[in-house]
Amino acid sequence: MLLDTPTPDFGAPAPHFRLPDANGVQHDLNDHLGDKGLLIAFICNHCPYVIAIAERLAADAKCLERDGVGVLAIMSNDYDSYPADAPDKMIAFADKYGFDFPYLVDADQSVARAYGAVCTPDFFGFDGTGRLQYRGRLDDARMGDATQRTPELLIAMRMIADTGLGPSDQMPSMGCSIKWR
């Protein structure tokens, strides 16, 4: 089912979490939130929308990390029903697309629920105090030709890092629904 993200509650605090990556290493939200902000991307391995943007997400994340912005990805799908999203498959997916950021497992889906995530991909951009400033799409290319894309997420996160505020105009992300238990 194709979904758009809902209108965000700008300024809302990031719900705290501690999640493992696919290798079992625990990651705490506070360890990744720096004074330049944090991007949290809800993604999965099998969604065609995520597959279409995965290389661009990896490249933009590298830019953000060089700028001092933290980046985390979270997989919240029911991987018992969707085995392509299982933790062992997450490792191969991250390697294939060159993810330098932690790719975390939300096995009980509590983090996705706390954030109000609805689709993959679903992006949340927080300022250095952990307040929501961006909930939009990666870019305007979507699943199409990205040669002339506008990297909206990258621009927004750099703006947040510099000013503490996101852009006033934000286009919602679009993708497959999170596969709930």
Order of alpha helices (4+ residues) and beta strands (2+ residues): beta-beta-beta-alpha-beta-alpha-beta-alpha-beta-alpha-beta-beta-beta-alpha-beta
